[in-house]
Amino acid sequence: MRWTRRRRDLKLTGVTFDCELMLNRPESSSSDALDIRRTIGAQLRESLQELPPTPFDWSTFDPTSALRSGGPVIGDASDLRLAALMKLLCTAPARAPELRALWNESVVTAEYSLRLAPMLNADPGTCATAALLHRLGDLLTLRVIGTLEHAMRVRLDAASRADLCAEHGGDLLDRAVRDWGVPPRAAATAAEWRRLREFPSAAAEATAVYLARLFAIERLSPQFCAPGMIEHACEEAGIGAAAVERLRDESAIAPAVV
């Protein structure tokens, strides 16, 4: 098998670098994958320093009315603010399917959090806003990864992509919600849900987001939801089996996620 190699100077975010491209090769070797990760990783940190501007004023955002309009879930412009947020987060020259999947998960998680909040004596607006943003760091990181991949004409393997999102996502989430002026309670909750296993007495809003994400995963990707996991988590939070089944039967949640 012949490999065609060529070198190309690329200029991205003010940084010039050499990238060796390998074409006409069906599968990268381990060393190639490591080289790609190093190249992407070297540029990623600098590229993530500049955050995109917020698409709307979060202090006046009502997630309840926005989500129940149904528009942002199926991608139309029924709610212009969520449509603008979706366009901002899901537009990249590469990785569009993964970005859209994360967006769909966030929207469905927000929908479930609205229904879980009253069961936990939590604030529905805080829960829904936090749930909508709970993968913001991953979305912003993956968006930049896709831009770098497109410019370099390379592609990270799945493990490297996940590692880079895990490495940068948390810090990026904290910076973005602060820079965008997200209300402090919702901003804190967007990050707290990840630490629920270590701190089971976390605020009710964080519990709602955590449980809502489990329901969203079961609905969107049931193969990744272990049997009995939702029932066990809800029981620990004081939510009974009947309420769990009502939530599962809620046909109004995300009727046409795309």
N, C-alpha and C positions, 0 to 999 in steps of 0.2 A: 504494500500500500504506500502511495506517495503522499507526503505531507507538504503542503505549500506554506512557507513561512515568509512573513514580511514584517518590517518594523514601521511603525507609524508614530509620528509626534501628534499628541492630542493636547488640546488646551481646554481646561475645564476649571471653572471657578477661579480663574487667575493662576492656575498651577499648570506648568508644562511638564510632561513626563513621557517616557518611552514605554510603549506597551507592545509586547511581542504577541502577534495574533497567529493562531493556529487554525487553518481552514481545511476543509475536506477531511475532517477526522470525526468518525462517528461517536467517539466517547473519550473524554479526557482521562488521563491517567491520574493517579493520586498526586504525583508531583505537579502536574499541570493544575489540578484543582487547588493545591496549596499556593501555587504562584498567583492564581487568579484571586484567591482570598487575600493574599498579602497586598496585591495591587489595589483591589477595591478597598480593603481596610485602611490602607495608607491615605487614601483620598476621602474616605467617608467621614472621619472625624472633622476635618476642615469643612467639608461640604455641609455638615449638619449644624455648623455654627450659626448660619443665617436661617431663621425661621420664617415661614411664609406668614403674611399678615392674616389676622382673623377675618373671616368673611362677613361677620356681623357682630353686633353689640350683645355680649352674653348677659349683661345685667338686665336686659329687658326680654330675654328669651324665655318663652313658655313652652317647655318640651311636651306638656300634655296635649295642647292644641296642635302643635306641629306634628307630633307623631300620629295622632289620631286622624289627621287629614289623609293619611295613606299615601300621599304623593311621593315623599322621599324613599319609601320602601321599594316602590316599583320604578323609581327613576324619573318621574315627571316633575313638573314644577309647581305642584299644588302648594307646597310651602317653599317659598323662594330661598329662605335662609338655609334650610337643610339641603336643598338642591345645590346651593352654592358651596356648602361644606362638602357634600359628596363630590362635586366637580373638583374642588381643591385637592382632596385627599386621594382620589382615585384616578387622577390624570397623570400619566407618566408614559414615556416612550416604550417602557417594558414593564412587566409584572402587573398589568392591568387585571388579569383574572384573580390573582392573589389579593390585590388591593380591594377589589370589589367583594371578595369573600369576607375579608375583615370588616368592611363597611356593613355588609349584610348582618354579620354577627353582632356588630355594635348596635344596629337599629333594632334587631329582634331582642337583644338583651335589654335595651331601653324599654321596649314594649312590655316585656315580662316584669321588669322592675316596677313599672307603674302599678301592676296588679299585686305584686308582692308587698309593696310598701305599707298598705293599710294593715296587712297581717302581722307586720313587725313593728307597728307604731312608728314608722319612719316617714320622712317627708317625701311625697311622691316626686315633686319637682327636682329635689336634690338627687334622688335616686336615678331618675331618668336622664338628667344631664350628665351625671357621673358615668352611667352605663354607656351613654352615647360616646363618651370620651375615653372609656376604659382601655381601648386599644390604640389611642392616639399616637403614643410613642412608637408603636410597631408600624403603624400606617405611615408616619412621617419618615421613619428609617427606611422602610421598604420602598417608599417613593423615591428617595435619593439613590438607593441601591439600583433601582431600575434605570434611573437616569445615567448613572455611571456605567452600568452594563451596556446600555445602548451606545454610549459614546465610545467605549473601549471595544465594542463588539465581542464581548465575552459574557459568560453566564456563570454565576455562582452555583455550586451544588446546594441541595436542600439543607444539609447540615450546617454549612457555612453561613447560609442566609439566616437560619434560625439563631445561630450563635451571635451573629452581628446584631440582630434585632434584640436579643436578650441583653447584649452588652450595652447598647445605646438607648434602648426603648424607654427604660425607667427614667433616666436623666432627661431625655427629650420630652417626655410627658410632663415632668415637673416644670421644665422651662416653658413649654408651650402654654399650659394652663395659666401660668403666672403672666406671661407676655400677652396672652389674649384677654386677660381680665375676667376669667371665669370666676364666678362667685366662690369664695374661699372654701365653704363647706363642700360644695360639689367637686372642687379641684382636689381637695384632700381625699374625698371618698373615691375618686377615680383611681387613686394609687393604693388606698388602704385595702381594697378587696383582695389583692394579691397576698397580703400578709394575714389573711383570716385564719389559716391553719395554725400559725404561730400564736396568734392573739384571738382566740375564739370569742372573747368578750368585746370585740371591736364594735364600733357604732352600728346601730340598726341599719343605716343606709348602706354601709359596706357589706353587711350580710345580705341585704336585698340584691345588690349588684352581683355578689358571688353566686347566689342561688339562681338569679335570673340568667347568668351566663351558662350555668349547667342546663337549664331548660332550653336555652337557645342552641347549645351544642346538640342536645338530644333532638331538637326539631330539624336542624340544618344538616348535621352530620352524626346520625345516631350510631354509626359504627365506632365512634370515638367516645361514647358515653357508656361506662361500665354499668351493667345491670344492678339496680338497687342503690346506686350512688345518690341519685336525687332524693329518694325516699329517706335514706340515712341522714343526709345533710339537712333536709327539711325537718325531720324529727328532732335533730339537735337544736334547731332554731325554734321549735315549738309549733311547727306547722303540721297539721294532721294529714292522714292519707286522703281523706275526702277532698281537702283543699288542693292537694297535689293533682288529683284526677281532674278537678275543675280547671286547673291551669292548663293541663295537657289538652283538654277538650276545647280550649278557647280558640274558636275559629276566626276571631277578629284579628289575631296576631299575625302580622306579615303574610297576608293571603297570597301575595305574588312576588316573593323575593326573586330577583334576577341577578 
